[in-house]
Amino acid sequence: MAPTSKELPLVAFANRLPVVKARDGWRAADGGLVTALRPALEKRGGAWVGWDGGTSEVPRRVEDLGAIRLHPVQLDRKTLDGYYHGFCNRTLWPLFHDLIEQPAFNRQWWDAYVEANRRFAHAATTRSKLLQETIRWVHDFHLMLLPSMLRPAKEKGPIAYFLHTPFPAPELFSRLPWSKELLNGILGSDLVGFHTDLYRDNFLRSCETILEDAKVEGTRVHTSDGRSVLAATHPISIDAQEFASASTQPDVERELKRLRTQFEGRKVLLGVDRLDYTKGIRHRLKAVELMFERNPSLRRKVSLVQIAVPSRDDVKEYRDLRSDVEGEVGRINGRFTEPGHPVPVHYLYRSVPLHRLLAYYRLADVALVTPLKDGMNLVAKEFVVAQAAGSGSGILLLSEFTGAAQELKQAIMCNPFDVEGLASHIEDALEIPEQQRRDRLSAMAGSVHNHDVFDWTNEMISDVEGMT
């Protein structure tokens, strides 16, 4: 569909292209960002620039992405290792999550990061028709230098940038030897978006304290070249209507029936996370262990289902984390499993199909969304929508250190670092009266439906279009 006269085409820049290769050919990838951007890109006749995943076979169009044009970026192995596995995953990721793990500062990784961002800019600017009168929307910490690299291009149109992770306090961000370069890279944008006011304010304070030639007034940063950059709060969400509809489909109902038989007579605690040290899985397991230790009556009444989706197995810290988590699970089950009774912790180290994930959401009495730090956490939103769609009464136990905590106010808030307190919160959540559970759930699901992922996309685009 061609864009209307009032709508500029949209070009998205993200680390990966939104496609995967299946047995029967290429198809759209799963994921919140693809869901969010696809309608706007299709409507505006847009394009997506991203890494090709190491294959030269990526087509320029994929059938289920409509008219969206794909522009692959090629990265050699050395650049990829330094840019992605090094600087992104071992420097920026821990730094942006409040030093839960210590970041490593390596100048060769930085050089690779600069080079990778240049490759993305080159992929766009060398295609003369790609950036003509467009909105250029850059996504996430992988491409923080890209807005300033796109700025010198002759093509007209605004540049937006959105950070999907937290932005750290300036006291932490300033430890990065290249903090000035990254801030100046982001400030190539006209609009910079964040999940929460705190992340936005951390960014503004960093600009104020680290950049000598930038002036901060309110939520705007005035740059040395005379531009004014707006920092705004736009929390991302999910496709709530589609998620609710999918949650009651026949395949979900069949799986739910099977799970209810399996866990009959037991309350179910549920954790769904990528296996990442920011997600607080080890703290959660210790809290469950403490709960069983001090309340033996719960050992036969409560089960924890922990789904851990594999993540970054080629990074040592993640391999070590997997070993630690699996050791904890084995130890807890060894301590508390009684003859003739199920193990108290059911651990799944794998991705699960959507219909099974939805069945687990609906099965759970309490969802444990307890990251140590998280930009948003869409699992929390998925859980409340799925529960409400199935007329459930599940309780959301939510870390106060997630972006979602700013929106889902009816959740039971917790500090995941306080293991003893977390154990008490789990026990309390199991005792909340039915009507109160339903009231909390209804309010949270309503909030997600009232601000879904398409509102997020439209608000970001509307803000940046208003700056032209």
N, C-alpha and C positions, 0 to 999 in steps of 0.2 A: 504494500500500500504506500503510495507516495505521500510525503508530508504535505499538510495544508500550507497555505501561504503564510500563516502566522507561526508555524512550527519549524524550527531549525532541525535538520537531521541530527541524530545523536551518534557519537562514536564512543564506545566504551573501551577502556584500557584496563586489563586485569592480568594477573600473573599467568593464568591458563586460559586457553580458548574453551568455550562452553560446549565442547563435544567430546565424545568417547567413541572408540571403535568397538563395535559389537560383532558377533558372528555374521550377522546379516548386513553389515555395513556401518557407516557412521550414523550416530544419533545424538540428540541433545543430551548433555550431561545433567545429572541430578544436582540439586543445590539451590540454596536460597537466592544467591545472586542471579543465577540464570532465570529463575522464576520471576524475580523482581524486574529485571531489565528487558526480558523478551517482549512483553507487550509494547513497551515504549519504543524499542528498537524496530519492531515490525511496523508499528504505526508510522514511524518517522522515516522509514527507509534507511535504517542505521547500519552500523558496522561494529565489529568487535575485534580488537587487537590483543593478541595474547601469545604466550609461548606455545610452540607446536607439540610439546611433549616429547621431543626427540625424534619425531617422524616427519618425513618430507611429503607424506601422502595426504595431509589434511586437505579436503576439498574447500573451495571458496564458498560453497553453499551446502547446507544440509537440509534435507526435505522438511523435517519437523521444526526447523528454525525459520521457515518461511523465506522472506527476502533479505534476512540479515546476512551481510557479507562478512566473511571470516578473513582476517589478515594475520597469518602466522608469523611469529618472531622465532628465528633460529638462534640457539645458544649452543656453542661448543661445550664439551664436557668440562674443561677447565673453568670457563666462565660460569657455567651452571653450578659447579661445586662451590666456587667462592661466593657467588651471588646468593644462591638459594640455600644450599646446605650450610654454608658458613655464615655470611652476614645476616641474612634474613632469620634463619632458625637458631643460630647460636649467639648472635649479637643483639639484634633488635627484639626478637620474641621475648627472651628473658628480661631485657631491659624494660620493655613496655608492660611487663607483668610484674613490676615492682620487685625485681631481683629475687623471685622465688628460687631461681637457679642463677648462678653468677654468669653474666655475659662475658664472652671472650672478645677482645679487641685485637683484630688482625688486619694489618694494612693491605695485605694482598686480597683479603675478602672485600675490603672497602673498594679497592680498585676494580674488582670484578663486579661489584654492585653498580658502580658508576658506569662501567662498560655495558652491563645489561640494560640499564635505563636508557643509555644512548641507542642501543639496538631497538628498543621500543619506539623511541622518538624517530629513528631513521625509518622504521617500518611504516610509520604514518606519513612523515614529511616527504618521502620519495614517491608516494602515490598521489599525484596531483589532484585527483578528484576526491580523495578521501576526506580532506579537512576543509573543503571549500564551504564557508558559511555553516559551520557546525557547532554544536555543543560538544566539547571534549570532556568526558567524565572519567577521571583516573581513580582507581580503587586500590586502597590498602597500602600497608607498610612496605611492600615489595617495590613500589614505584614512587617513592617520596621525592625523587629528583626530577621525575618526568614533567610535572607542570611547568617548571622553569625552562626545561628543554623544548617544550612545545611553544612557549610564549614567543620566541623570536620569529616563528613561522609567519609568512605573509598572510596566511589565511585568517579570515575574520571569524569571530564567534567566541563566546565565553568558555572558560575552563573551570570545571568543578573538580574537587578532590574529596574523597570520603575515606576516613580511617575506620576500619572494621574492628580494630583492637582498642584497648585503652590508650590514652596518651598519658605518660608518666608526669609526675611533678617535676618542675625545673631542677630541683635539687638532685634528682636522679638522671634526668635527660642530659644535664650538663656534663655528666661523666663521660659521655660519648665524645671521643676526639673530633668527630665530624658533625657535631650538633648544629653548628652554624650553617654548614652546607645543606643539611637536611631541612632546616627551617626555611632557608632561602629557596630550596627546591619546591616545598609546599606552597610558599608564597608566590610562586608563579601562577597560582590559581586566582580566580576571582571570588570563589566561594569554597570554604573548607568546612566539611561536615563531620560531626561527631555524634556518638550515641547519647551522651549525657552532658549536662552543664559542667560537671567536674572535669571531664576530659577536655572540653572546649576551653575552660578557664585555665587548665594546666598548659595548654598550647599557647594561650594568650600571655600567660605569665612567663613562659619560656621565651617567647619573642621579645618581651619587655626586658628580661634580665640578660639574655644571651646576645641579642642583636643590637649593636650600638647605633645603627642607622635606621631602626624601625621605631615607629611611634604607635603606641596602643591607646585607642580611645574607645571605651566601651567594649563592644564585640568586633571592632574593626582594627586592622593593622594597616598603618600607612607606611608604604615602602619608600625607599630612597629614589625610585624612578617615578614617583608621583602617583602611584596607584593606591587604591583602597581595597583591601581584602576583607571580606566578611567571614567571620567564624560563627557557625550556627549549629544548633542542636537538632538532629533529626534521627531519632531512634529507629533502627530497622525492625521489621516485623516479619510475619509469615503470611502466606495465602490462606487466611483463616477459613474462608468459605469452602475452598477446595479441601482443606484439611478436615473440616467438620464432615463434609460429605463422604470423604474416603474412610472416615472412622467408623461408619456404620454399614459398610459394604458387606456382602455375604461372606467373602473370604476372611474378613476381619472377625465377623461373628463366629465363624467355624473355629478359627484359631483361638478366640477368646473362650469358647466353650471347652476346648481341649485344655487350655491353661487353667481354667477354673477347676477342672477335674484334678489336674496335677497338684494344685495348691489348695485343695479343699481343706477347710478347717484352719487355714493359716492366713494371717495378715501379710501382705506383700509390700516390702519396701523396694523401690526401683531406682537404680542409677543408670543413666545413659550418657556416655561421654566418649570422646576421642581419648585414647590412652596418652594423656599429656600431663606433665607435672603440674600444670596450672589448674587442673580440674579437681584436685583435692581428694582423689580416690583413696589414697593411703590414710588420710585423716578420717575419711568416712568409714573405712573398714575398722580403724581403731575405735571409733565411736560405737559402732555396732558391737564390737567385741566387748567394750566396757559395759554396754547395755545388757548383754547376755550374762556378763560376769556378776553384775550387781542385782540382776533381776532374773534368776533362773527360771521362773515360770514362763518367761517369754521364749525360751529356747525351743519349745514345741509349738509355739503359737505364731511365730514371726519368721519370715524368710526374706533375705535380701537377694534380689536379682540384679547383678551388675553386668551391664553390657559395655564392653570396652572395645571400641572400634580401633583397629590397628592404625598407627600413625608414626611416620618417620622412623621406620625400623632401621634405617641406615645411619641414624645418629646415636652415638653411644649412650647419651643420657636417657634416651627413650628405651633402648634395650635394657638398661639397668632398671628403669622404672617398671618395665614389664616383669622382670625377674622379682623385684621387690613386691609388686602387687600379687603376683601368683604365689609367692611365698607366704604373704599375709593370709590369702584366702585358704591355702592349705593348712596353715596353723590354726585359724579360727575353726575350720571344719573339723580338724583333728581334736580340738579342745571340747567342742560342744555337740558334735553329732552323737546321738544315742542309738543303740541297737534297735533296728526296726523302724527308725524314723529318718526322714529326709535330711540331707545336709542343710545347715542354716544359710549358707551362702552359695548361690548358683551363679557361676562366673562364665560369661560368654566372651571369648576373645575373638570377635569377628563382627562384620557388618551383618545386619539382619534385614530381610526384605521389608518393605514398607508395611505390608499388611500385618506382619508379625510384630513390628514395632508398635503399630497402632493398637494391637491387641494387648501388648504389655502396658501401654499407657492406660488403657481402660481397665486392666486388671488391678493396677497398683492402688493400694490404700494410701500410700505416702510416696511422693516423688522426692528423692534426695538430690536437689540441684545445688551442690555445695562447692563450687569452684573457689579456689583461693583468690583468683582474680579472673574476670571475664568481661570482654567488651560489651556483650549483650547477653548471650545464652538463649538461643531460640528453642532449646529443649523445654524450658519452662513454659513458653508460649504454646508449643505443640501439645504439651501435657494437658494444660487447662482447657484447650479447645477440644481435644479428643475426649476428655472426661465429660465435659458439658454436652457434647454431641451424643454421647451414649447414656445420658442421664445419670452419670456417676456422682460420687461424692468424695473423690480423692483430695488429699491435702497436699499442697505444695510447700515443701521446706526449702527455703531459698537463701543462698548466701547474700549477705548485705554487700559483698564486693563484686556484684554483677551489675551490668547496666540494666538488666530486667528488674532489679529491685526498685528502680525509680518509677516503674510503671505498675508492677503487680503488687500493690500495697497490701492486699488482703492475704498474701502468703505469710507463713510463719518464718520470720527472718532469723538468721543465725550467723554467728561468727565461726567459720569452719576451722579456724586455728584453735579454738577452744573445744578440745575433744570431749571433755567432760560435759560442757554445756550443750554440745551437739547431741550427745547421747540423751541428755534430759529432754531436749527439744523433740527428738524422735519419740520418746516415750509419751510426752505430752500430746503430740500430734495424733497418736493412736487412740487417745481418749477424748478427742473433741467430739461433742454431740453432733448427730447426723445433720440437723437443720443448719447448724452453724457452718458445717463443712460445705453444704450445698450453697449457702448464701455467699461464702467466700469464693467458691468456685465460679458461681454465676457472675459475680462482679468482675473477676479477672478475665473470664472468657469474653464477657461483653467488652472489656477494654481492648482486647486483642482484635475482636471483630470491628470495633470502631476505628482502629488505627492499624490497618493491615499493610502488607508490604507494598501494595500499589499506591497507598497514600504516601509512604516513604519516598518512592520514586517520583511521584508527581510533585511533592513538596520540594524536593531537591531541585528538580528541573525548573519548577516555577520560580524558585528563588534565584537561580542563576540566570534564567531568561530575563528576570526583572532588573538585572544589572547591566543589560546591554543598552 
